[in-house]
Amino acid sequence: MTFVDANSFLRTVVGPEPETQAMHDAAAALFRAVARGEEEITTSEAILAEVAFILTSKRQYGLPPAEVAARLGSIIELPGLLLPRGRKRLYLRALDLWAERPALGFGDALTVATIEETGMPLATFDAHFNGFPGIARYVPAEPS
């Protein structure tokens, strides 16, 4: 199994420029092998968040969140991309939430998806979590 860093995702998702053509070709070959089930890869939540940030950053690629969510979702669904149990479903849910509410950001969409899955209360001061069904705010007990 091979761990895939952000730059391999980026070279696959973004069209190549002359200076990145070789990297694009190598990354595309890897992901084609993953799609065919010939290679197994894994990555981390941090890498997915980094890729999402770079692809949507106005200073980098400036892609709309819905487009990034679709592109990353198709990669996450590849049979050779192995993630810890249940994480594919969690990441795909987070991508859906982010596509629906781009202002939420991918990191907070991951938070919502995690809360939905676990039912844990959420300790936060961010108002943009309001309105999501099933999110209960953590309120500390009053000291005795």
N, C-alpha and C positions, 0 to 999 in steps of 0.2 A: 504494500500500500504506500502511496505517496501523499504527503501533505502539500496542499496547494496554497500558495501565498496570493496576496491581492494582485500582484502584477500579472500572474497567469490568467486570472479572471478578467482583468482589464484588457489584456491583449486579445482575449477571445471575444469579449463583448463589443469592443470598440474597433471600428474599421482601421486597418493599418495605414500608417504614413510611411513614406520611403525608408526612414531611419528605423522604423519598428517592424518592418515586413517580416524579417527572420523570426522575431519573437512571436509575432502573430501566427505565423505558419506553425511554429513549434507548439504553441499553446492550443491552436485549433486541432492539430494532430492528436494531442493528448486528450482533449475533450471528445473528439470523434471516437477514440478508442474506449473512453469511458462510456459513451453512448452505446457502443456495441457490446459492452460488458467485458472487454478484453483487458481493461485496466481498472484498478480500484484506487480511488482517491478519497481524501477527507480534507476538512478545513475546520475553522473555528468560527464562532459567533463574532469574534473581533474582526476577523478577515472579512466576513460578509458585511459588517457595519462599515468597515473602511472602504470597501468597494462601493457600497451604496452612497457614502458621503462623497467620494471622488467623482462618481458618475453624475451626481446631481449638483455638485458645486459649480457655481457660476464662473469661478476662476479656472475650472478644469474643463469638464465636458458639457455641463449645463443641461443634461437630459432631464425630462420630466420624470417625477417619481413613478408614475404608472408605467412608463416605458422601461425604467430600470427594474421595477418589480416584475414585469413580464419576462425580461431577459434573464434575471437571476432565478426566477421561478423555474424557467425551463432547464436551467443548469442543475438546480437543486433536485429536480425530478429525475435526473439521469440515474440509471440503475447502478452504475459503478461509483456513484458518489455516496460514500458510506458515512453516516453520522450517528452519534449515540442514539439509542432507542427513543423514538418519538420526536427527535429534533427536526427531522424533515417536515413533519406536519406542523410543528411550531413555527419554523421559519417561513413556510408557505403561508400560514395564517398571518404572520406579521407582515409579509409582503402584500397580502390582500388588504389588510388594514391600512397600510401606508399608501397604497394606490387609491384607496377610498378617501383618505384624509391626509394629503401630502404635508400639510402644516404640522402634523404630528411628529414627523421625522421617523426614520427607521428604528432608531434606538428605543424611542418611546412606544413604537408599534410592537417591538419585541417585548416590552414590559407589559403591554395590554394582553398580548397573546399568552404570556406566561401566567398572568393573573387569571385569565379565562381558564387556562388549563389546570391550574393548581387550586384556585379558589382562595389563595392567601390574601389577607388585607394588604393594602398598599400605603406605605408611609411616604407621602409626597405633599408638596405645597403647590404643585402645578395644576392649574385650573383646567388645562386641556384634557385631563383624564376624566373630567365630569362628563356625564352623558353616556358613558360606556356601561351597558348593563352588566351587572355582576361584579363591578369593582367597588369594593368596600374600603373606605379610608381607615387606616390605622389611627387610632386615637389612644395615646398613652393613658394609663390609669392615673388618677389623681394620687399623689403621694399621701400616705396616711399620716 
